[in-house]
Amino acid sequence: MTGLASPPRRATAPAAGTTPGTSQGPPRSRRTALLPTAALVLGALYCLLPVAWVVVAATKSGQDLFSTFTFLPGDGFADNLADLDAYREGIYWRWMANSVFYAGLGAVLSTVVSAFAGYAFAMYRFRGREAFFNVILTGVLMPPVILAIPQYLLMAEADLTDTYASVLLPLILSPYGVYLGRIYAEAAIPMELVEAGRMDGAGEWRIFVRIAVPMMSPGLVTVFLFQFVAIWNNFLLPFIMLGDDEKFPMTVGLFTLLKQGASQPSLYTLVIAGALLAVLPLIALFLVIQRFWSLDLLSGAVKS
């Protein structure tokens, strides 16, 4: 009885870029992947090292701050907070409230203006649209240092210096926010959906509020976050505009403490403790609104 001969195995060609007779395993990319990882680790250390120093230094007393190892924690954090709270009847908390007011209201108003302007530039066709947009976009290239003095002169002409409005008004229009608003509106809002709303009898305001704003919300959250952080960290504009320390934001208030620390070294611990507390609202803000960036509000809206 003869057995059936098994068919010969078909030889497979070696993969492209490999030598015949060698193993065709996955490419050796582990070593190359370590380079960007190491770069990211170094970048993280570069950014987090000052924060770690502030956290440790806030626990030290004024004497230990200059006499102990830099990253050796102390036991004076509670005393530093008590001294900060008692300094000039708690003016630090007034500075904190001013920063929340400037950053919160300024970011909201700037986001609203960016939403209106971005939607208009993206959805409407009018004469001079690109020219107006390019003029606004030039503001992105202007450093705040160049604009601070002209803004002060304008506020002085309007008799608004040393007021809350002198800090808020220049921050309402954000050229970068308008740019992001237009880019995101063009990408997130299909023109077919707007036309469908118009055919159903909806007015332009209703289309903007009911259709455009929900679909633009991830981009508007980004504008709000950028503006909040920029206003919270803003130093030059309030430093030039304000003279009454009751209206100072956190940045200018801590700077005045730092200047006084040259003659009163005990104030350095108050500056460090205040700087640590000033970071906490930004961390909380990031944790609260980060979920909005993962929303896909266009899902199922229009199928192309």
C-alpha positions in Angstrom: 0.0 0.0 0.0 1.6 3.2 -1.1 1.2 6.3 1.0 0.2 9.6 -0.4 3.2 11.9 -0.6 2.7 15.2 1.2 2.8 18.3 -0.9 6.1 20.1 -0.8 6.1 23.2 1.5 6.1 26.4 -0.3 9.1 28.5 0.5 8.3 32.0 1.8 10.2 35.0 0.6 12.1 36.9 3.3 10.5 40.1 4.5 11.6 43.3 2.9 14.8 44.7 4.4 15.9 41.3 5.9 18.7 39.0 4.9 17.7 35.5 3.8 18.5 32.9 6.5 18.2 35.3 9.4 15.4 35.5 11.9 12.6 37.8 10.9 11.6 39.0 14.4 10.3 42.5 15.3 12.7 45.3 14.5 15.1 46.4 17.2 13.4 49.6 18.2 13.7 49.4 21.9 17.0 51.3 22.0 15.6 54.1 19.8 12.4 54.2 21.9 14.5 54.9 25.0 15.8 58.2 23.5 12.4 60.1 23.4 11.5 58.5 26.8 14.7 59.8 28.3 14.1 63.2 26.8 10.6 63.3 28.3 11.9 62.3 31.7 14.6 65.0 31.6 11.9 67.5 30.6 9.6 66.4 33.4 12.5 66.7 35.9 13.4 70.2 34.6 9.8 71.4 35.1 9.0 69.6 38.4 12.3 70.3 40.2 11.4 73.9 41.0 8.0 72.8 42.2 9.6 70.2 44.4 11.9 72.8 45.8 8.9 75.1 46.7 7.1 72.2 48.4 10.2 71.4 50.5 11.1 75.0 51.2 7.6 75.8 52.4 8.1 73.4 55.3 11.2 75.2 56.6 11.5 78.0 59.1 13.4 81.2 58.2 16.5 80.0 59.9 16.5 76.5 58.3 15.8 77.9 54.9 19.4 79.1 54.5 21.2 76.6 56.8 20.0 73.2 55.9 20.2 70.9 52.8 18.0 72.2 49.9 15.7 69.2 49.7 15.6 68.3 53.4 12.1 68.9 54.7 11.4 70.9 57.8 8.6 71.2 60.4 7.6 74.8 60.0 4.9 74.6 57.4 2.0 75.2 59.8 3.9 78.2 61.3 4.5 79.6 57.9 0.9 79.4 57.0 -0.1 81.1 60.3 2.4 83.9 59.6 1.1 84.3 56.1 -2.5 84.5 57.3 -1.6 87.0 59.9 0.5 89.3 57.7 -1.2 92.6 57.3 -4.5 91.2 58.5 -4.6 88.5 55.9 -3.9 90.6 52.8 -2.6 87.5 51.1 -6.1 86.1 50.8 -7.2 89.4 49.3 -4.5 89.0 46.6 -5.7 85.4 46.1 -9.3 86.6 45.7 -8.2 89.3 43.2 -6.3 86.7 41.1 -9.4 84.5 41.0 -11.5 87.5 40.0 -9.1 88.7 37.3 -8.4 85.2 35.9 -11.9 83.8 36.2 -13.9 86.8 34.8 -11.2 87.6 32.3 -11.0 84.1 31.0 -14.8 83.8 30.7 -15.1 87.1 28.8 -12.2 86.2 26.5 -13.7 82.8 25.8 -17.0 84.4 24.9 -15.4 86.9 22.6 -13.2 84.2 21.0 -16.3 82.0 20.4 -18.2 84.9 18.7 -15.3 86.0 16.6 -14.1 82.5 15.7 -17.6 81.4 14.6 -18.1 84.5 12.6 -14.7 84.2 10.8 -15.4 80.5 10.1 -19.0 80.5 9.0 -19.7 83.8 7.3 -18.3 85.3 4.2 -17.9 89.1 4.2 -15.7 91.7 2.6 -12.4 92.1 4.3 -12.7 88.9 6.4 -9.2 87.7 5.8 -7.8 91.2 6.3 -9.5 91.7 9.7 -8.4 88.2 10.7 -4.8 88.9 9.7 -4.8 92.1 11.7 -6.0 90.3 14.8 -3.5 87.5 14.2 -0.6 90.0 14.3 -1.4 90.4 18.0 -0.1 86.9 18.5 3.3 88.1 17.4 3.3 91.1 19.7 5.1 90.5 23.1 3.1 91.7 26.1 6.0 94.0 27.0 5.5 96.1 23.8 1.7 96.5 24.4 1.9 97.2 28.2 2.9 100.9 27.9 0.4 101.8 25.1 -2.4 100.1 27.1 -1.4 102.1 30.2 -1.6 105.3 28.2 -5.0 104.4 26.9 -6.3 103.6 30.3 -4.8 106.8 31.7 -6.7 108.8 29.0 -9.9 107.1 30.0 -9.1 107.7 33.7 -9.2 104.0 34.5 -5.8 103.4 35.9 -5.6 101.8 39.3 -8.9 100.1 38.8 -10.0 96.5 38.3 -11.2 97.5 34.8 -7.6 98.5 33.8 -6.5 94.9 34.3 -9.6 93.2 32.8 -10.3 95.3 29.7 -6.9 94.6 27.9 -7.3 90.9 28.5 -10.8 90.4 27.0 -9.6 90.2 23.4 -7.1 87.3 23.0 -5.7 87.1 19.4 -4.7 83.5 20.0 -8.1 82.7 21.4 -9.8 84.1 18.3 -7.4 82.1 16.1 -8.2 78.9 18.0 -11.9 79.7 17.9 -11.9 80.0 14.1 -9.7 76.9 13.5 -11.9 74.8 15.8 -15.2 76.1 14.4 -14.0 75.3 10.8 -13.1 71.8 11.9 -15.9 71.0 14.3 -19.0 72.6 12.7 -20.1 71.1 9.3 -21.6 73.8 7.1 -24.3 71.3 6.1 -25.5 71.2 9.8 -25.8 75.0 9.8 -27.7 75.1 6.5 -30.0 72.4 7.9 -30.8 74.6 10.9 -31.5 77.5 8.6 -33.8 75.4 6.5 -35.7 74.4 9.6 -36.3 78.0 10.4 -33.8 78.5 13.2 -32.3 82.0 13.5 -28.6 82.7 13.5 -28.5 83.2 17.3 -30.3 79.9 18.0 -28.0 78.1 15.6 -25.0 79.5 17.4 -26.2 78.7 20.9 -27.9 75.4 20.2 -25.5 73.9 17.6 -22.2 75.8 17.4 -21.4 76.3 21.0 -21.9 72.6 22.1 -19.8 71.4 19.2 -17.1 74.0 19.9 -17.0 73.3 23.7 -13.7 71.3 23.7 -12.0 74.1 21.8 -13.6 76.8 24.0 -12.5 74.9 27.1 -8.9 75.1 25.8 -9.2 78.8 25.2 -10.6 79.3 28.7 -7.7 77.3 30.2 -5.0 79.1 28.3 -6.5 82.5 29.2 -7.0 81.6 32.9 -3.4 80.4 33.2 -2.1 83.4 31.3 -4.0 85.9 33.4 -3.3 84.1 36.7 0.5 84.3 35.9 0.3 87.8 34.5 2.6 90.2 36.2 3.6 93.1 34.0 0.1 94.5 33.2 -1.2 94.7 36.8 2.2 95.9 38.0 2.0 98.9 35.6 -1.7 99.6 36.0 -2.2 99.3 39.7 -0.9 101.3 42.6 -3.2 100.2 45.4 -2.0 97.0 46.9 -5.5 96.1 47.9 -6.2 95.5 44.1 -3.0 93.5 43.5 -3.2 90.0 42.1 -1.1 87.2 43.6 1.9 87.8 41.3 2.4 91.4 42.2 1.6 90.9 45.8 4.2 88.2 46.2 6.7 90.4 44.4 6.2 93.2 46.9 6.9 90.7 49.7 10.0 89.5 47.9 11.3 93.0 47.6 10.7 93.6 51.4 12.5 90.3 52.0 15.8 92.0 51.2 15.6 93.9 54.5 13.4 91.4 56.3 14.6 87.9 55.5 11.8 86.4 57.6 9.4 87.3 54.8 11.0 84.8 52.4 9.2 82.0 54.1 5.9 83.9 53.5 6.7 84.3 49.8 7.5 80.6 49.4 4.4 79.4 51.2 2.3 81.9 49.2 3.8 80.7 46.0 3.0 77.1 46.9 -0.6 78.0 47.7 -0.9 79.9 44.4 -0.1 76.8 42.4 -3.0 74.7 43.9 -5.8 76.5 42.1 -4.2 75.8 38.7 -3.7 72.1 39.5 -7.4 71.9 40.6 -8.5 73.6 37.4 -6.5 71.2 35.2 -8.0 68.2 37.1 -11.6 69.5 36.8 -11.7 70.4 33.1 -9.4 67.9 31.5 -12.3 65.5 30.8 -13.8 68.0 28.4 -10.8 67.5 26.0 -11.8 63.8 25.4 -15.3 64.6 24.3 -16.2 63.8 20.7 -19.2 66.0 20.2 -19.2 65.5 16.4 -19.9 61.8 16.7 -23.0 61.0 14.8 -23.8 64.6 13.9 -23.0 64.4 10.2 -21.9 61.5 8.1 -19.9 62.4 5.1 
